[in-house]
Amino acid sequence: MKPKQLQSELQDLRTFSNPKQNLEQYATTPLLATKLLQVASVEFNDIEEKSVIDLGVGTGVLAIGAKLMGAGHVLGIDVDADALEECKENLEMYEPELEVELCLMDVVELIRRYDNEEDEDEDEDEDEDEAVSVKRKDYVWPRADTVLTNPPFGTRRKGADVAFLAAAMKMAETAVYSFHKTSTREYIEKVAVKKLGAKSAKVVAEMKYGLKNQYGHHRKDEVEVFVDVWRIEPSSSKAKKDADDDEKDEMFEQNLRDLAANIEELQLSARQRKDKERNKNSRKNSDNRKKW
Ligand code: SAH
């Protein structure tokens, strides 16, 4: 698909109807998403027929773009059930429906629990420490050839940006593509290479991101932020260590099944809430009509 065509397809998608500030929900613009996907696909061959994870999928612009560019299996992960529901509605706009698997997961919490090696020496209860280290070894991360993410920049939940990168690198077989503010370039390189052991970390595109004033804490209607598109290669030894064998595959499948059960429940309760509201409103309307 040509970039112009992809961009106009992505233009038709709905974005967060009630963006949540604490989760730093900013939709990637179609222009930005197209740029990332084009570089990943054309320059590095990281999309077509590759498995892809969109980390912090939101309403799905990157996952859907990847699918439209010919990706194989695509998995979208987010902590917000409402966003996942809106993403599902975007997928359903296609005929046939676009196949993107969705899963509810708190990436920051997972990294905190299973990968926080620096916390190991903190003065917690010894038994607890032991329990955590057992779990840490056992946790099986979902994996894909390519991980795409427009992560929280870590302004609301400190460290969320680094946690996202850490998780993305655990999940990626070949490459992670991530947006970060240009002003944090040196820091991101240090984190990726020194802290997280990346084989390489390169800025592959520079863009301007027009952030809409959706939360009312900026003085202007739109602020321009300069962002870099990064391509980060996780270290190959780590990829090998974390991957393979049947047992792990099985555990991964089980994880997904548990998450799927969980998400259905959450979506159901979100739907019930909506239905209740709708009933209330229609009752109100009919009451009003009676008065007339
Ligand atoms: N990928 C979408 C959304 C980007 S905004 C797009 O490009 O338009 C960041 C997304 O990360 C939001 O959807 C938010 O809900 C999600 N997010 C924030 N914290 C998270 C966490 N701890 N675990 C998983 N997802 C999280």
Residues whose N, C-alpha, C, O or C-beta is under 5 A from the ligand:
A	BS01	SAH	L23 E24 Q25 Y26 A27 T28 G56 V57 G58 T59 V61 L62 I77 D78 V79 D80 A83 M105 D106 V107 V108 N150 P151 P152
